[in-house]
Amino acid sequence: MLNWVGIAAINMAIAVALGAFGAHGLKNIASPQQLEWWHTATLYLLVHAIGLLLVGLLIRLKYVSQTTAWLLQIGIIIFAGSLCAMTLGAPLWFGAITPIGGVLMIAGWLCLALSAFKTNTQK
């Protein structure tokens, strides 16, 4: 079993580092649109990393399966990764895969909701 709490903590560290880089390293070289992409990427990365931390704890307590964590993590990578890549000069077609990451994150939260309702009805 993967250590999702550790993975979440790494995601949070990356979010803070990317946020700092965006605020200090990109402010003079990126366009306003690129800075907006960067801000969105780091915000979603941080928020979903915190969510992944909670999911990791729920996995340890055996309330949810690892599927929830996998959906969130892959969604984070695709969503934030594609936005950061475009900010750093990747082709704009990367924007076409950004929603895939968003859909995976939504699926992760819905998976958590289903697990919560399933656990609630079994009591």
Residue frames as qw, qx, qy, qz and C-alpha x, y, z in Angstrom:
[[0.000, 0.890, 0.457, 0.000, 0.00, 0.00, 0.00],
 [0.391, 0.523, -0.027, 0.757, 1.31, 3.43, -0.94],
 [0.321, -0.456, -0.449, 0.698, 1.96, 6.01, 1.74],
 [0.144, 0.736, 0.464, 0.472, -0.62, 8.57, 0.59],
 [0.358, -0.899, -0.142, 0.208, 0.04, 10.83, 3.57],
 [0.542, -0.426, 0.331, 0.644, 3.67, 11.10, 2.47],
 [0.365, 0.366, 0.571, 0.638, 2.68, 11.67, -1.15],
 [0.072, -0.897, -0.406, -0.156, 0.25, 14.39, -0.05],
 [0.450, -0.786, 0.041, 0.421, 2.99, 16.08, 1.97],
 [0.500, -0.101, 0.472, 0.719, 5.29, 16.04, -1.07],
 [0.186, 0.657, 0.561, 0.468, 2.48, 17.58, -3.15],
 [0.247, -0.933, -0.246, 0.093, 2.07, 20.33, -0.55],
 [0.512, -0.553, 0.249, 0.608, 5.80, 21.07, -0.56],
 [0.403, 0.218, 0.570, 0.682, 5.76, 21.24, -4.37],
 [0.025, 0.834, 0.499, 0.236, 2.73, 23.58, -4.26],
 [0.347, -0.878, -0.047, 0.327, 4.50, 25.98, -1.91],
 [0.508, -0.322, 0.429, 0.674, 7.71, 25.89, -3.96],
 [0.306, 0.433, 0.615, 0.584, 5.82, 26.46, -7.22],
 [0.104, -0.913, -0.394, -0.024, 3.80, 29.26, -5.63],
 [0.412, -0.751, 0.131, 0.498, 6.98, 30.99, -4.48],
 [0.462, -0.044, 0.558, 0.688, 8.57, 30.53, -7.89],
 [0.182, 0.680, 0.597, 0.386, 5.50, 32.01, -9.55],
 [0.216, -0.938, -0.240, 0.129, 5.45, 34.99, -7.22],
 [0.362, -0.783, 0.284, 0.418, 9.16, 35.75, -7.50],
 [0.463, -0.228, 0.667, 0.538, 10.61, 34.03, -10.54],
 [0.326, 0.444, 0.729, 0.407, 7.85, 34.47, -13.07],
 [0.041, 0.812, 0.415, -0.409, 6.42, 37.88, -12.21],
 [0.014, 0.739, -0.251, -0.625, 8.71, 39.77, -14.61],
 [0.048, -0.296, 0.796, 0.525, 8.87, 37.25, -17.45],
 [0.141, 0.355, 0.918, 0.102, 5.38, 35.73, -17.72],
 [0.193, -0.346, -0.366, -0.842, 2.32, 37.32, -19.27],
 [0.465, -0.175, 0.388, -0.776, -0.74, 38.04, -17.10],
 [0.873, 0.055, -0.240, -0.421, -2.44, 34.99, -18.70],
 [0.674, 0.234, -0.661, 0.232, 0.52, 32.76, -17.86],
 [0.006, -0.260, 0.635, -0.727, 0.59, 34.03, -14.27],
 [0.695, -0.103, 0.132, -0.700, -3.12, 33.25, -14.00],
 [0.867, 0.127, -0.459, -0.144, -2.49, 29.70, -15.22],
 [0.432, 0.281, -0.698, 0.498, 0.34, 29.33, -12.71],
 [0.307, -0.236, 0.463, -0.798, -1.80, 30.65, -9.87],
 [0.840, -0.032, -0.086, -0.535, -4.65, 28.28, -10.75],
 [0.775, 0.214, -0.589, 0.082, -2.24, 25.34, -10.96],
 [0.260, 0.245, -0.697, 0.622, -0.66, 26.01, -7.57],
 [0.501, -0.194, 0.294, -0.791, -4.00, 26.72, -5.89],
 [0.896, 0.013, -0.203, -0.394, -5.56, 23.47, -7.11],
 [0.648, 0.269, -0.657, 0.277, -2.38, 21.57, -6.30],
 [0.006, 0.270, -0.634, 0.725, -2.34, 22.83, -2.73],
 [0.652, -0.119, 0.190, -0.724, -6.06, 22.35, -2.11],
 [0.913, 0.097, -0.298, -0.261, -6.09, 18.85, -3.56],
 [0.478, 0.324, -0.711, 0.401, -2.88, 17.92, -1.73],
 [0.285, -0.231, 0.565, -0.739, -4.62, 18.78, 1.54],
 [0.834, 0.033, 0.000, -0.550, -7.58, 16.71, 0.42],
 [0.777, 0.277, -0.565, 0.022, -5.23, 13.86, -0.48],
 [0.083, 0.349, -0.727, 0.585, -3.76, 14.08, 3.02],
 [0.598, -0.095, 0.408, -0.683, -7.22, 13.51, 4.48],
 [0.885, 0.218, -0.249, -0.329, -7.90, 10.71, 2.02],
 [0.502, 0.396, -0.725, 0.255, -4.59, 9.11, 3.01],
 [0.221, -0.232, 0.694, -0.644, -5.68, 9.13, 6.63],
 [0.780, 0.083, 0.168, -0.598, -9.06, 7.64, 5.67],
 [0.769, 0.333, -0.534, -0.110, -7.26, 4.90, 3.72],
 [0.207, 0.335, -0.801, 0.451, -5.22, 4.06, 6.82],
 [0.432, -0.036, 0.587, -0.684, -8.48, 3.81, 8.77],
 [0.129, 0.120, 0.948, 0.264, -9.89, 1.61, 6.00],
 [0.347, 0.572, 0.445, -0.596, -12.82, 3.93, 5.25],
 [0.584, 0.722, -0.088, -0.360, -11.93, 4.39, 1.58],
 [0.909, 0.130, 0.256, 0.303, -9.98, 2.55, -1.09],
 [0.438, -0.400, 0.310, 0.743, -6.81, 3.70, -2.79],
 [0.363, 0.546, 0.596, 0.463, -8.87, 4.39, -5.92],
 [0.080, -0.962, -0.257, 0.051, -9.87, 7.76, -4.47],
 [0.425, -0.724, 0.273, 0.471, -6.23, 8.70, -3.88],
 [0.527, 0.028, 0.611, 0.589, -5.12, 7.54, -7.33],
 [0.253, 0.761, 0.516, 0.301, -7.84, 9.56, -9.04],
 [0.195, -0.964, -0.060, 0.170, -6.87, 12.67, -7.09],
 [0.516, -0.552, 0.406, 0.514, -3.13, 12.24, -7.64],
 [0.484, 0.231, 0.619, 0.574, -3.35, 11.58, -11.36],
 [0.117, 0.879, 0.429, 0.175, -5.80, 14.48, -11.67],
 [0.335, -0.870, 0.085, 0.351, -3.40, 16.77, -9.80],
 [0.537, -0.275, 0.520, 0.604, -0.52, 15.81, -12.09],
 [0.365, 0.462, 0.622, 0.516, -2.48, 16.32, -15.30],
 [0.019, -0.926, -0.369, -0.082, -4.34, 19.47, -14.23],
 [0.326, -0.886, 0.143, 0.297, -1.56, 21.38, -12.49],
 [0.622, -0.231, 0.520, 0.538, 1.14, 19.90, -14.69],
 [0.442, 0.548, 0.530, 0.472, -0.45, 20.99, -17.94],
 [0.038, -0.980, -0.186, -0.067, -1.05, 24.54, -16.67],
 [0.480, -0.734, 0.304, 0.373, 2.52, 24.86, -15.38],
 [0.632, 0.047, 0.560, 0.533, 3.88, 23.44, -18.63],
 [0.322, 0.771, 0.414, 0.361, 1.96, 25.99, -20.70],
 [0.237, -0.964, 0.007, 0.121, 3.17, 28.79, -18.46],
 [0.522, -0.576, 0.468, 0.420, 6.75, 27.67, -19.06],
 [0.182, 0.565, -0.509, -0.624, 6.30, 27.60, -22.84],
 [0.362, 0.112, 0.917, 0.124, 4.73, 24.27, -23.71],
 [0.102, -0.208, -0.609, -0.759, 2.36, 24.33, -26.68],
 [0.427, -0.080, 0.227, -0.872, -1.10, 25.66, -25.96],
 [0.709, -0.064, -0.574, -0.405, -2.62, 22.30, -26.94],
 [0.286, 0.019, -0.826, 0.486, -1.63, 21.20, -23.42],
 [0.350, -0.016, 0.293, -0.890, -4.71, 23.17, -22.39],
 [0.703, 0.000, -0.456, -0.546, -6.79, 20.46, -24.06],
 [0.636, -0.073, -0.754, 0.149, -5.67, 17.90, -21.47],
 [0.045, -0.240, 0.494, -0.834, -6.16, 20.17, -18.45],
 [0.676, -0.191, 0.018, -0.711, -9.89, 19.28, -18.18],
 [0.799, 0.009, -0.600, -0.037, -8.98, 15.58, -18.04],
 [0.338, 0.121, -0.657, 0.663, -7.15, 16.30, -14.80],
 [0.353, -0.158, 0.241, -0.890, -10.15, 18.22, -13.52],
 [0.805, -0.087, -0.335, -0.482, -12.50, 15.35, -14.37],
 [0.684, 0.045, -0.681, 0.258, -10.21, 12.91, -12.55],
 [0.067, 0.134, -0.554, 0.819, -10.17, 15.13, -9.44],
 [0.603, -0.125, 0.015, -0.787, -13.97, 15.35, -9.55],
 [0.824, -0.013, -0.530, -0.200, -14.13, 11.57, -9.92],
 [0.435, 0.129, -0.710, 0.539, -11.86, 11.21, -6.89],
 [0.234, -0.112, 0.417, -0.871, -14.15, 13.36, -4.75],
 [0.757, -0.044, -0.195, -0.622, -17.22, 11.46, -5.98],
 [0.707, 0.078, -0.695, 0.105, -15.45, 8.19, -5.16],
 [0.140, 0.106, -0.652, 0.737, -14.90, 9.52, -1.65],
 [0.512, -0.082, 0.129, -0.845, -18.57, 10.52, -1.42],
 [0.811, -0.002, -0.465, -0.355, -19.69, 7.05, -2.50],
 [0.535, 0.085, -0.742, 0.395, -17.38, 5.48, 0.07],
 [0.108, -0.119, 0.489, -0.857, -18.78, 7.75, 2.77],
 [0.682, -0.051, -0.052, -0.728, -22.38, 6.92, 1.90],
 [0.775, 0.069, -0.621, -0.097, -21.56, 3.22, 1.66],
 [0.334, 0.111, -0.722, 0.596, -19.86, 3.29, 5.08],
 [0.327, -0.107, 0.308, -0.887, -22.80, 5.21, 6.55],
 [0.779, -0.032, -0.225, -0.584, -25.39, 2.70, 5.32],
 [0.691, 0.104, -0.707, 0.106, -23.40, -0.28, 6.66],
 [0.049, 0.214, -0.655, 0.723, -23.61, 0.94, 10.27]]
